[in-house]
Amino acid sequence: MAVWMIGVDHTRADIDVRGVFSFTKKKLQEAYEHFRSFRDISGNVILSTCNRMEWWLSVSEEADFSPASLLCGFLGIDEAAYAPFFIQRKGGEAVDHFFRLAAGLESKIVGEDQILTQVGEALQLSRTAYAADHTLEVLFRQGITAGKRVKTETDLSSADSSVIHTALRMLEEKGFTVRGKKCMVIGNGMMGKLSATALLERGADVTVTVRQYTSGIVDIPRDCKRIGYKDRYGLLPECELVVSATSSPNYTIQYKDLALLSPDHDILLVDLAVPRDIEAEAGTLARFTLYDIDAFQIDLRSEKFMRNLAKAESILEAEKAEFYNWYSGRDLVPRIQALKQLSARDVDARLTPVFRGVSMDPEDKAALRREVEGAAERMMNRLLFGAKARLPEAVFSQCVEAMEFVFQDQAAEARASGSR
């Protein structure tokens, strides 16, 4: 198998372009269902964060298709319009990038911790959708291990190297402090909770919005007040800082609604979401100043940072070597591919009598058979690469040989049966 990736990130695309490629959990499920029908794709994982979207693919060595075309086709957008923003990597270049990504070395805030959680969640969602094959499983697990080592064995990040902490430092440099001031956080997901906690740590009076769910408990940081999401505009004029950090596809603060308010003091709006939570035009209103996530930068290039960066790079080289050691059994790949195809044909042959008795439209029946064959191949792929990851090379090679004999014997029996 070969590893490919295509993506857009903060180095090329602004927040509005990144918003086009942002995936909600519902859209992720739709994407995995959609791409499952492409036989050239053995596995795929979509990583979608505020700063990037990356589509990771496991494909055959002979694969020859455009991931950009597939992605844009699924999203219903013009590929040519967004081609300048794409970054595509294959093979070793893709693997190198992934290890740096998981360690936080490709983040806007170098060494930040959130990316490690986001990578793990991306893999888990792909697993849930039966989209990740064993190649991507091993790559992501090894990358996460590398990221954890970098986090624990180096000092790239400080306790406050997240976007909200960087935003608050930047505002402090401009003369704005939150101590004793009324602040509102819209959103109680991971970023919302981080924001509320950071504001509390700096002595702010924090209120968090919560939606009125029919069931379940909404967890917000201790010492925060809460109001219903629908009441946010009522509280907003009393605040001096409003942070919005949701995964909603809709605006949480709109220009037309904000224009109806008449605050008697200046209010800072901080939008940490991609796509945008706060309509960009809101920053043009009197009394309101808007910062989005692209407004916040960080410079950690101290001598100490550079020493730790070198140490991190060394850790990544060691962990990448582990992955390549696993991946290097390439002489077995053609035999594994053949076994996958044999298993698919075997399942198809066993189901042929069943299909004959099923009353279906011929096209639907053909599509069902293709799906069954594909499922058989994916199951064999998981079995084989799972065994390869856990067995010594010599033992695994013997297992492959034994399975080849089994399928050859079955094929011989089938031929003999057909000749009688």
One Martini backbone bead per residue (centre of mass of N, CA, C, O) as a GRO file, in nm:
protein
  420
    1MET     BB    1   0.100   0.033   0.014
    2ALA     BB    2   0.006   0.378  -0.009
    3VAL     BB    3   0.071   0.714   0.103
    4TRP     BB    4  -0.166   0.979   0.118
    5MET     BB    5  -0.212   1.348   0.087
    6ILE     BB    6  -0.462   1.610   0.136
    7GLY     BB    7  -0.468   1.980   0.179
    8VAL     BB    8  -0.547   2.247   0.408
    9ASP     BB    9  -0.387   2.547   0.546
   10HIS     BB   10  -0.253   2.825   0.714
   11THR     BB   11  -0.017   2.866   0.492
   12ARG     BB   12  -0.249   2.918   0.241
   13ALA     BB   13  -0.524   2.946   0.405
   14ASP     BB   14  -0.781   3.104   0.498
   15ILE     BB   15  -1.059   3.092   0.691
   16ASP     BB   16  -1.264   3.075   0.450
   17VAL     BB   17  -1.133   2.838   0.303
   18ARG     BB   18  -1.127   2.640   0.543
   19GLY     BB   19  -1.438   2.637   0.577
   20VAL     BB   20  -1.501   2.467   0.320
   21PHE     BB   21  -1.318   2.212   0.462
   22SER     BB   22  -1.510   2.166   0.688
   23PHE     BB   23  -1.591   1.905   0.931
   24THR     BB   24  -1.839   1.745   1.044
   25LYS     BB   25  -1.957   1.459   1.169
   26LYS     BB   26  -2.172   1.422   0.952
   27LYS     BB   27  -1.983   1.470   0.707
   28LEU     BB   28  -1.790   1.241   0.769
   29GLN     BB   29  -1.991   1.011   0.735
   30GLU     BB   30  -2.057   1.079   0.440
   31ALA     BB   31  -1.769   1.048   0.330
   32TYR     BB   32  -1.715   0.753   0.406
   33GLU     BB   33  -1.951   0.643   0.245
   34HIS     BB   34  -1.864   0.753  -0.031
   35PHE     BB   35  -1.555   0.633  -0.044
   36ARG     BB   36  -1.620   0.323  -0.025
   37SER     BB   37  -1.673   0.286  -0.348
   38PHE     BB   38  -1.360   0.310  -0.382
   39ARG     BB   39  -1.131   0.071  -0.474
   40ASP     BB   40  -0.854   0.241  -0.452
   41ILE     BB   41  -0.954   0.267  -0.149
   42SER     BB   42  -0.857   0.123   0.151
   43GLY     BB   43  -0.810   0.400   0.317
   44ASN     BB   44  -0.943   0.668   0.545
   45VAL     BB   45  -0.861   1.000   0.684
   46ILE     BB   46  -1.010   1.282   0.855
   47LEU     BB   47  -0.869   1.602   0.927
   48SER     BB   48  -1.046   1.851   1.133
   49THR     BB   49  -0.960   2.188   1.188
   50CYS     BB   50  -0.898   2.516   1.224
   51ASN     BB   51  -0.605   2.490   1.047
   52ARG     BB   52  -0.713   2.210   0.908
   53MET     BB   53  -0.724   1.981   0.619
   54GLU     BB   54  -0.687   1.617   0.607
   55TRP     BB   55  -0.644   1.358   0.358
   56TRP     BB   56  -0.606   1.019   0.422
   57LEU     BB   57  -0.440   0.761   0.221
   58SER     BB   58  -0.486   0.418   0.115
   59VAL     BB   59  -0.308   0.275  -0.157
   60SER     BB   60  -0.208   0.154  -0.426
   61GLU     BB   61   0.079   0.157  -0.610
   62GLU     BB   62  -0.106   0.195  -0.891
   63ALA     BB   63  -0.240   0.445  -0.834
   64ASP     BB   64  -0.456   0.674  -1.059
   65PHE     BB   65  -0.559   0.961  -0.902
   66SER     BB   66  -0.757   1.243  -0.789
   67PRO     BB   67  -0.814   1.363  -0.478
   68ALA     BB   68  -0.918   1.646  -0.545
   69SER     BB   69  -1.156   1.558  -0.721
   70LEU     BB   70  -1.302   1.388  -0.510
   71LEU     BB   71  -1.334   1.605  -0.293
   72CYS     BB   72  -1.478   1.824  -0.463
   73GLY     BB   73  -1.711   1.644  -0.549
   74PHE     BB   74  -1.826   1.598  -0.267
   75LEU     BB   75  -1.847   1.920  -0.198
   76GLY     BB   76  -1.934   2.087  -0.459
   77ILE     BB   77  -1.666   2.208  -0.597
   78ASP     BB   78  -1.423   2.396  -0.755
   79GLU     BB   79  -1.115   2.290  -0.819
   80ALA     BB   80  -0.975   2.535  -0.958
   81ALA     BB   81  -1.033   2.746  -0.727
   82TYR     BB   82  -0.857   2.552  -0.499
   83ALA     BB   83  -0.576   2.451  -0.600
   84PRO     BB   84  -0.373   2.665  -0.460
   85PHE     BB   85  -0.437   2.534  -0.155
   86PHE     BB   86  -0.309   2.272  -0.207
   87ILE     BB   87  -0.164   1.983  -0.041
   88GLN     BB   88   0.063   1.729  -0.164
   89ARG     BB   89   0.138   1.389  -0.053
   90LYS     BB   90   0.387   1.118  -0.075
   91GLY     BB   91   0.494   0.887   0.112
   92GLY     BB   92   0.759   1.000   0.282
   93GLU     BB   93   0.647   1.289   0.291
   94ALA     BB   94   0.387   1.215   0.440
   95VAL     BB   95   0.509   1.078   0.688
   96ASP     BB   96   0.680   1.311   0.788
   97HIS     BB   97   0.445   1.505   0.830
   98PHE     BB   98   0.279   1.341   1.035
   99PHE     BB   99   0.483   1.340   1.268
  100ARG     BB  100   0.494   1.650   1.293
  101LEU     BB  101   0.197   1.694   1.342
  102ALA     BB  102   0.158   1.517   1.605
  103ALA     BB  103   0.391   1.703   1.755
  104GLY     BB  104   0.328   2.020   1.664
  105LEU     BB  105   0.527   2.132   1.418
  106GLU     BB  106   0.268   2.235   1.220
  107SER     BB  107   0.168   2.445   1.397
  108LYS     BB  108   0.099   2.762   1.468
  109ILE     BB  109   0.147   2.650   1.759
  110VAL     BB  110   0.420   2.529   1.862
  111GLY     BB  111   0.347   2.239   2.057
  112GLU     BB  112   0.067   2.191   2.075
  113ASP     BB  113  -0.182   1.969   2.219
  114GLN     BB  114  -0.448   1.930   2.045
  115ILE     BB  115  -0.355   1.763   1.796
  116LEU     BB  116  -0.335   1.487   1.934
  117THR     BB  117  -0.637   1.459   1.990
  118GLN     BB  118  -0.734   1.502   1.695
  119VAL     BB  119  -0.595   1.258   1.572
  120GLY     BB  120  -0.734   1.044   1.748
  121GLU     BB  121  -1.027   1.120   1.667
  122ALA     BB  122  -0.998   1.069   1.365
  123LEU     BB  123  -0.940   0.767   1.386
  124GLN     BB  124  -1.195   0.685   1.542
  125LEU     BB  125  -1.404   0.777   1.329
  126SER     BB  126  -1.296   0.591   1.107
  127ARG     BB  127  -1.342   0.328   1.252
  128THR     BB  128  -1.650   0.357   1.293
  129ALA     BB  129  -1.669   0.365   0.957
  130TYR     BB  130  -1.470   0.156   0.831
  131ALA     BB  131  -1.202   0.328   0.689
  132ALA     BB  132  -0.956   0.213   0.828
  133ASP     BB  133  -0.665   0.077   0.770
  134HIS     BB  134  -0.374  -0.067   0.870
  135THR     BB  135  -0.178   0.146   0.772
  136LEU     BB  136  -0.317   0.388   0.919
  137GLU     BB  137  -0.317   0.273   1.197
  138VAL     BB  138  -0.010   0.259   1.231
  139LEU     BB  139   0.061   0.550   1.163
  140PHE     BB  140  -0.113   0.687   1.384
  141ARG     BB  141  -0.003   0.537   1.632
  142GLN     BB  142   0.294   0.618   1.589
  143GLY     BB  143   0.245   0.925   1.587
  144ILE     BB  144   0.125   0.944   1.871
  145THR     BB  145   0.368   0.833   2.018
  146ALA     BB  146   0.557   1.057   1.925
  147GLY     BB  147   0.396   1.297   2.042
  148LYS     BB  148   0.416   1.204   2.338
  149ARG     BB  149   0.722   1.213   2.359
  150VAL     BB  150   0.758   1.510   2.294
  151LYS     BB  151   0.583   1.615   2.529
  152THR     BB  152   0.757   1.462   2.769
  153GLU     BB  153   1.078   1.519   2.653
  154THR     BB  154   0.992   1.815   2.605
  155ASP     BB  155   0.974   2.204   2.575
  156LEU     BB  156   0.778   2.339   2.351
  157SER     BB  157   0.550   2.368   2.559
  158SER     BB  158   0.345   2.540   2.743
  159ALA     BB  159   0.067   2.578   2.946
  160ASP     BB  160  -0.026   2.829   2.717
  161SER     BB  161  -0.021   2.676   2.416
  162SER     BB  162  -0.290   2.824   2.303
  163VAL     BB  163  -0.504   3.018   2.144
  164ILE     BB  164  -0.630   3.162   2.390
  165HIS     BB  165  -0.364   3.237   2.532
  166THR     BB  166  -0.251   3.394   2.296
  167ALA     BB  167  -0.481   3.599   2.279
  168LEU     BB  168  -0.446   3.714   2.568
  169ARG     BB  169  -0.157   3.809   2.534
  170MET     BB  170  -0.212   4.001   2.301
  171LEU     BB  171  -0.414   4.182   2.455
  172GLU     BB  172  -0.218   4.264   2.680
  173GLU     BB  173  -0.019   4.410   2.484
  174LYS     BB  174  -0.272   4.619   2.419
  175GLY     BB  175  -0.406   4.665   2.732
  176PHE     BB  176  -0.587   4.401   2.780
  177THR     BB  177  -0.769   4.289   3.061
  178VAL     BB  178  -0.979   4.040   3.243
  179ARG     BB  179  -0.976   4.128   3.519
  180GLY     BB  180  -1.304   4.166   3.645
  181LYS     BB  181  -1.441   4.088   3.379
  182LYS     BB  182  -1.698   4.047   3.160
  183CYS     BB  183  -1.754   3.721   3.018
  184MET     BB  184  -1.820   3.535   2.710
  185VAL     BB  185  -1.895   3.191   2.618
  186ILE     BB  186  -1.939   3.031   2.308
  187GLY     BB  187  -1.934   2.723   2.400
  188ASN     BB  188  -1.879   2.355   2.524
  189GLY     BB  189  -1.640   2.251   2.408
  190MET     BB  190  -1.313   2.225   2.404
  191MET     BB  191  -1.258   2.527   2.335
  192GLY     BB  192  -1.460   2.649   2.535
  193LYS     BB  193  -1.333   2.533   2.795
  194LEU     BB  194  -1.055   2.655   2.758
  195SER     BB  195  -1.150   2.947   2.759
  196ALA     BB  196  -1.292   2.956   3.034
  197THR     BB  197  -1.044   2.869   3.200
  198ALA     BB  198  -0.849   3.097   3.116
  199LEU     BB  199  -1.026   3.327   3.228
  200LEU     BB  200  -1.038   3.234   3.521
  201GLU     BB  201  -0.725   3.238   3.571
  202ARG     BB  202  -0.747   3.571   3.510
  203GLY     BB  203  -1.017   3.680   3.674
  204ALA     BB  204  -1.282   3.633   3.540
  205ASP     BB  205  -1.625   3.682   3.448
  206VAL     BB  206  -1.792   3.380   3.363
  207THR     BB  207  -2.000   3.297   3.078
  208VAL     BB  208  -2.189   3.017   2.956
  209THR     BB  209  -2.327   2.870   2.690
  210VAL     BB  210  -2.636   2.677   2.656
  211ARG     BB  211  -2.813   2.433   2.535
  212GLN     BB  212  -3.146   2.294   2.504
  213TYR     BB  213  -3.166   1.991   2.600
  214THR     BB  214  -3.352   1.698   2.649
  215SER     BB  215  -3.075   1.561   2.727
  216GLY     BB  216  -2.839   1.563   2.948
  217ILE     BB  217  -2.515   1.687   3.048
  218VAL     BB  218  -2.370   2.002   3.092
  219ASP     BB  219  -2.029   2.073   3.088
  220ILE     BB  220  -1.869   2.310   3.297
  221PRO     BB  221  -1.670   2.505   3.440
  222ARG     BB  222  -1.588   2.587   3.730
  223ASP     BB  223  -1.733   2.907   3.819
  224CYS     BB  224  -1.934   2.918   3.600
  225LYS     BB  225  -2.170   3.055   3.431
  226ARG     BB  226  -2.513   3.031   3.294
  227ILE     BB  227  -2.675   3.032   2.969
  228GLY     BB  228  -2.872   3.050   2.723
  229TYR     BB  229  -2.815   3.076   2.396
  230LYS     BB  230  -3.071   3.266   2.334
  231ASP     BB  231  -2.944   3.493   2.560
  232ARG     BB  232  -2.679   3.633   2.448
  233TYR     BB  233  -2.779   3.925   2.362
  234GLY     BB  234  -2.855   4.016   2.651
  235LEU     BB  235  -2.550   3.999   2.770
  236LEU     BB  236  -2.344   4.133   2.574
  237PRO     BB  237  -2.348   4.448   2.665
  238GLU     BB  238  -2.202   4.369   2.953
  239CYS     BB  239  -1.956   4.298   2.802
  240GLU     BB  240  -1.591   4.295   2.706
  241LEU     BB  241  -1.586   3.978   2.632
  242VAL     BB  242  -1.616   3.759   2.337
  243VAL     BB  243  -1.624   3.405   2.295
  244SER     BB  244  -1.614   3.193   2.001
  245ALA     BB  245  -1.635   2.807   2.013
  246THR     BB  246  -1.756   2.629   1.761
  247SER     BB  247  -1.912   2.371   1.527
  248SER     BB  248  -2.090   2.548   1.376
  249PRO     BB  249  -2.231   2.632   1.053
  250ASN     BB  250  -2.331   2.880   1.208
  251TYR     BB  251  -2.390   3.175   1.329
  252THR     BB  252  -2.368   3.321   1.656
  253ILE     BB  253  -2.295   3.611   1.524
  254GLN     BB  254  -2.472   3.879   1.385
  255TYR     BB  255  -2.485   4.179   1.242
  256LYS     BB  256  -2.796   4.249   1.267
  257ASP     BB  257  -2.806   4.191   1.578
  258LEU     BB  258  -2.572   4.375   1.674
  259ALA     BB  259  -2.692   4.650   1.558
  260LEU     BB  260  -2.924   4.663   1.793
  261LEU     BB  261  -2.708   4.739   1.981
  262SER     BB  262  -2.610   4.966   2.285
  263PRO     BB  263  -2.330   5.004   2.400
  264ASP     BB  264  -2.120   5.189   2.656
  265HIS     BB  265  -1.884   5.003   2.544
  266ASP     BB  266  -1.624   4.822   2.464
  267ILE     BB  267  -1.601   4.524   2.246
  268LEU     BB  268  -1.463   4.205   2.233
  269LEU     BB  269  -1.419   3.981   1.956
  270VAL     BB  270  -1.362   3.618   1.962
  271ASP     BB  271  -1.279   3.397   1.690
  272LEU     BB  272  -1.220   3.024   1.710
  273ALA     BB  273  -1.356   2.942   1.436
  274VAL     BB  274  -1.405   2.664   1.189
  275PRO     BB  275  -1.599   2.818   1.079
  276ARG     BB  276  -1.734   3.097   1.135
  277ASP     BB  277  -1.915   3.253   1.402
  278ILE     BB  278  -1.849   3.554   1.319
  279GLU     BB  279  -1.938   3.800   1.143
  280ALA     BB  280  -1.721   4.004   0.984
  281GLU     BB  281  -1.899   4.274   0.996
  282ALA     BB  282  -1.897   4.318   1.308
  283GLY     BB  283  -1.616   4.486   1.306
  284THR     BB  284  -1.763   4.764   1.188
  285LEU     BB  285  -1.882   4.833   1.446
  286ALA     BB  286  -1.945   5.022   1.688
  287ARG     BB  287  -1.762   4.902   1.980
  288PHE     BB  288  -1.638   4.679   1.782
  289THR     BB  289  -1.389   4.410   1.802
  290LEU     BB  290  -1.238   4.181   1.568
  291TYR     BB  291  -1.113   3.844   1.615
  292ASP     BB  292  -0.947   3.594   1.459
  293ILE     BB  293  -0.750   3.315   1.437
  294ASP     BB  294  -0.540   3.466   1.234
  295ALA     BB  295  -0.443   3.696   1.448
  296PHE     BB  296  -0.275   3.463   1.589
  297GLN     BB  297   0.055   3.454   1.712
  298ILE     BB  298   0.386   3.286   1.752
  299ASP     BB  299   0.712   3.317   1.932
  300LEU     BB  300   0.960   3.044   2.012
  301ARG     BB  301   1.274   3.123   1.906
  302SER     BB  302   1.455   3.018   2.117
  303GLU     BB  303   1.719   2.851   2.230
  304LYS     BB  304   1.555   2.643   2.387
  305PHE     BB  305   1.364   2.570   2.159
  306MET     BB  306   1.581   2.465   1.957
  307ARG     BB  307   1.676   2.233   2.132
  308ASN     BB  308   1.397   2.091   2.150
  309LEU     BB  309   1.357   2.058   1.847
  310ALA     BB  310   1.596   1.868   1.801
  311LYS     BB  311   1.488   1.648   1.991
  312ALA     BB  312   1.224   1.598   1.845
  313GLU     BB  313   1.347   1.508   1.576
  314SER     BB  314   1.487   1.258   1.695
  315ILE     BB  315   1.232   1.113   1.787
  316LEU     BB  316   1.098   1.096   1.507
  317GLU     BB  317   1.311   0.922   1.369
  318ALA     BB  318   1.272   0.674   1.552
  319GLU     BB  319   0.963   0.634   1.497
  320LYS     BB  320   0.981   0.610   1.189
  321ALA     BB  321   1.153   0.355   1.185
  322GLU     BB  322   0.934   0.174   1.297
  323PHE     BB  323   0.739   0.206   1.065
  324TYR     BB  324   0.933   0.115   0.834
  325ASN     BB  325   0.978  -0.168   0.944
  326TRP     BB  326   0.686  -0.253   0.899
  327TYR     BB  327   0.661  -0.149   0.588
  328SER     BB  328   0.908  -0.321   0.447
  329GLY     BB  329   0.723  -0.582   0.368
  330ARG     BB  330   0.689  -0.566   0.034
  331ASP     BB  331   0.708  -0.865  -0.078
  332LEU     BB  332   0.408  -0.937   0.041
  333VAL     BB  333   0.196  -0.755  -0.096
  334PRO     BB  334   0.113  -0.916  -0.354
  335ARG     BB  335   0.014  -1.164  -0.190
  336ILE     BB  336  -0.198  -1.015  -0.029
  337GLN     BB  337  -0.364  -0.917  -0.267
  338ALA     BB  338  -0.430  -1.201  -0.373
  339LEU     BB  339  -0.581  -1.297  -0.120
  340LYS     BB  340  -0.805  -1.089  -0.128
  341GLN     BB  341  -0.918  -1.180  -0.405
  342LEU     BB  342  -0.969  -1.475  -0.330
  343SER     BB  343  -1.171  -1.419  -0.102
  344ALA     BB  344  -1.378  -1.273  -0.280
  345ARG     BB  345  -1.430  -1.511  -0.476
  346ASP     BB  346  -1.516  -1.713  -0.263
  347VAL     BB  347  -1.761  -1.561  -0.159
  348ASP     BB  348  -1.903  -1.536  -0.431
  349ALA     BB  349  -1.932  -1.841  -0.485
  350ARG     BB  350  -2.103  -1.901  -0.225
  351LEU     BB  351  -2.336  -1.679  -0.315
  352THR     BB  352  -2.453  -1.753  -0.591
  353PRO     BB  353  -2.704  -1.924  -0.509
  354VAL     BB  354  -2.837  -1.692  -0.356
  355PHE     BB  355  -2.860  -1.485  -0.592
  356ARG     BB  356  -3.041  -1.658  -0.776
  357GLY     BB  357  -3.288  -1.637  -0.549
  358VAL     BB  358  -3.288  -1.328  -0.598
  359SER     BB  359  -3.511  -1.055  -0.632
  360MET     BB  360  -3.352  -0.831  -0.857
  361ASP     BB  361  -3.205  -0.590  -0.989
  362PRO     BB  362  -2.927  -0.624  -1.175
  363GLU     BB  363  -2.778  -0.370  -1.074
  364ASP     BB  364  -2.820  -0.423  -0.770
  365LYS     BB  365  -2.686  -0.699  -0.765
  366ALA     BB  366  -2.407  -0.606  -0.863
  367ALA     BB  367  -2.360  -0.404  -0.631
  368LEU     BB  368  -2.379  -0.612  -0.403
  369ARG     BB  369  -2.143  -0.790  -0.493
  370ARG     BB  370  -1.927  -0.570  -0.475
  371GLU     BB  371  -1.965  -0.517  -0.172
  372VAL     BB  372  -1.897  -0.801  -0.076
  373GLU     BB  373  -1.614  -0.816  -0.198
  374GLY     BB  374  -1.504  -0.569  -0.050
  375ALA     BB  375  -1.550  -0.678   0.237
  376ALA     BB  376  -1.364  -0.922   0.207
  377GLU     BB  377  -1.106  -0.762   0.151
  378ARG     BB  378  -1.106  -0.593   0.413
  379MET     BB  379  -1.095  -0.830   0.608
  380MET     BB  380  -0.830  -0.952   0.502
  381ASN     BB  381  -0.660  -0.702   0.546
  382ARG     BB  382  -0.695  -0.691   0.853
  383LEU     BB  383  -0.586  -0.971   0.916
  384LEU     BB  384  -0.303  -0.955   0.785
  385PHE     BB  385  -0.198  -0.683   0.913
  386GLY     BB  386  -0.245  -0.769   1.201
  387ALA     BB  387  -0.045  -1.008   1.193
  388LYS     BB  388   0.207  -0.849   1.097
  389ALA     BB  389   0.222  -0.662   1.359
  390ARG     BB  390   0.249  -0.938   1.567
  391LEU     BB  391   0.457  -1.095   1.392
  392PRO     BB  392   0.704  -1.243   1.287
  393GLU     BB  393   0.817  -1.250   0.974
  394ALA     BB  394   0.845  -1.560   0.941
  395VAL     BB  395   0.565  -1.637   1.048
  396PHE     BB  396   0.398  -1.470   0.853
  397SER     BB  397   0.500  -1.603   0.594
  398GLN     BB  398   0.382  -1.883   0.667
  399CYS     BB  399   0.087  -1.792   0.675
  400VAL     BB  400   0.066  -1.705   0.382
  401GLU     BB  401   0.140  -1.977   0.259
  402ALA     BB  402  -0.094  -2.136   0.386
  403MET     BB  403  -0.324  -1.969   0.254
  404GLU     BB  404  -0.246  -2.029  -0.037
  405PHE     BB  405  -0.298  -2.333  -0.021
  406VAL     BB  406  -0.594  -2.320   0.055
  407PHE     BB  407  -0.693  -2.168  -0.202
  408GLN     BB  408  -0.578  -2.370  -0.407
  409ASP     BB  409  -0.744  -2.613  -0.311
  410GLN     BB  410  -1.021  -2.482  -0.357
  411ALA     BB  411  -0.984  -2.435  -0.659
  412ALA     BB  412  -0.940  -2.732  -0.737
  413GLU     BB  413  -1.212  -2.835  -0.633
  414ALA     BB  414  -1.387  -2.655  -0.814
  415ARG     BB  415  -1.280  -2.767  -1.085
  416ALA     BB  416  -1.353  -3.064  -1.033
  417SER     BB  417  -1.655  -3.019  -0.993
  418GLY     BB  418  -1.703  -2.886  -1.280
  419SER     BB  419  -1.606  -3.160  -1.448
  420ARG     BB  420  -1.850  -3.362  -1.343
   0.00000   0.00000   0.00000
